[in-house]
Amino acid sequence: MVGPVGAGPGSLEEGVILSGNSVYIWALVSAILFAAACYFVAKAKGRSVVMWTILGFFFSWIPLLIVAIMPRKQSTP
């Protein structure tokens, strides 16, 4: 006889890796890592570190990709 969905061995309830507040903690850690990566890439390319750090925090990999493929900013004499 088959029991209700989600009950018994191998159910999703047994294999939950992230639950409760740990999802928010991982999201925050991920956002901070992407912000830091955007900061270092923007700094190396002579771009606005504040703007790219904020964009990296809120939009993760998209601004990191954009700032990474942008050319270095030419300094004006």
N, C-alpha and C positions, 0 to 999 in steps of 0.2 A: 504494500500500500504506500502511496506517495503522500507525503505530508504537505503542509502549506509551503508556499514559496518562501525561501529565506530561512527555513528551519532545517536543522540537521547538519551533518558534516559537509564542509565545503561551502557553507552559505557565506554570503557577503559579510554578515555580521562578525564572523570569525576572522576574516582577512582584512579588516579595516586597518589601514596604515596611518592615515591622517584622520583625526576626528576632533570635533569640538574646536578649541582655540588653536590647536596646532596648525590648522590650515592657514589661519591669519598670521601666525608666526612665520611660517614658510613664505607666505606672500610678502611679508615685510622684509625678510632677509633677502629674498629675490630682488625686490625693488631697490634695496640698499646696494646690492652687488651691481645691478645694472647702472645705478646712478654713479657709483664709484668708477665703473668701467668707462662710462661716458665722460666723466671728469678727466680721467687720465688721457683718453684719446683726444678730447677737445684741447687740453693743455698742450699736448705734443704737437697739435696742428695749428696752434695759435688762435683757436676759436674761443668764443665766450664760454667759460667754464660754468658759470652760474646757470645760464640758459640751458646748456646741454645736460647738466647734472639734474636739473628739475625735470626736463623732458625725459631723461633716462629713468628717473624715479617713477613717473606716472605712466610711461608708455613702453617700458622695458626694452626689448631688443630692436624695435624700429628706429628710434633715434641713434642707438649705438651703430646700427648698420649705416645710417645716413652719414653720421659724422666720420665714420671709418672710411667711407669711399670719397668723401670731400677732399679736395686738394688742400695743401697747406696754405694758410693765409699769408700773402706777401706783406712784409713790413714796409711801410712807407718811410723814406728817408727824411 
